[in-house]
Structures are given as structure tokens and as C-alpha cells.
């Protein structure tokens, strides 16, 4: 009786192992801390991490490799109090490409990114610089003259 069903049992076990392997290969791990996300980002393995900072909440998702670089999707989930300029870019995202083996906070290196969120973050920085220059124009002019 055992021999009669041996092929079916082996086939089912192979199927279960294959399904588990596919699941753990393609389904992202939900990381509870940045060190977990860094480990996955370094190896470019699927992972999701929500980074709660003072100024904003960011969602990072390792998508996999493309053009020999690790692709990270970065989404601005929530701009918090004191950073109202960012509110208009909530729910927008950008894709950041990093060399395999590199880990860090993706939104800190906009040069490695592209997308609507990158353009929005750059617009916020330019606006802040413009306001700073206008407010401090007299001081800047004096420094340039001397």
C-alpha cells in the first residue's frame, strides 16, 4: 500500500517545496527595523520597510534587479507637521537604483532616483533655497562685494 502512493507523495512534496521556494523568493519580507531592510537591500532581496521619521513617513520596497542595479521603490506616505511643503507629494513615489551590495536611506540620494516624487522633492529644495536667498539677499551681496 505504501509503494502504490509513493509517487504521489513525492510529487506533492516537490510541489510544496517549489511553492514555498517561490513564495520566499518573490514575496517581500515585511521588515520591522532598518537593519532588516538594509540586509535585504544589500542582497537585493524583496523587502518592505516603513521608515517613520520626524518630518515624514516613507515606504521602501526592494523590487529586484534591473540593469545590474537594485531597484528600490520609495513612496512618501505622510508628510508630518512642520513640513507642509511635502504634503502635496504624499502618495507619490520614485524608483532609486543602487549598486548591489550598497544600502542606505534611498531618499537621501536623489541622484540615484527618478520619478514624480524626486521632482517634487527637488522642487521643495529649490523653493527653500530661493526663500533663503531672498531673505538674506543683503548679507549675501555684502559677502560678494568684500
Secondary structure, 3 states (H helix, E strand, C coil): CCCCCHHHHHHHHHHHHHHHHHHHHHCCEEECCHHHHHHHHHHCCCEEEEEECCCEEEEEEEEEEECCEEEEEEEEEEECCCCHHHHHHCCCEEEEEEECCCCCCHHHCHHHEECHHHHHHHHHHHHHHHHHHHHCHHHHHHHHHC
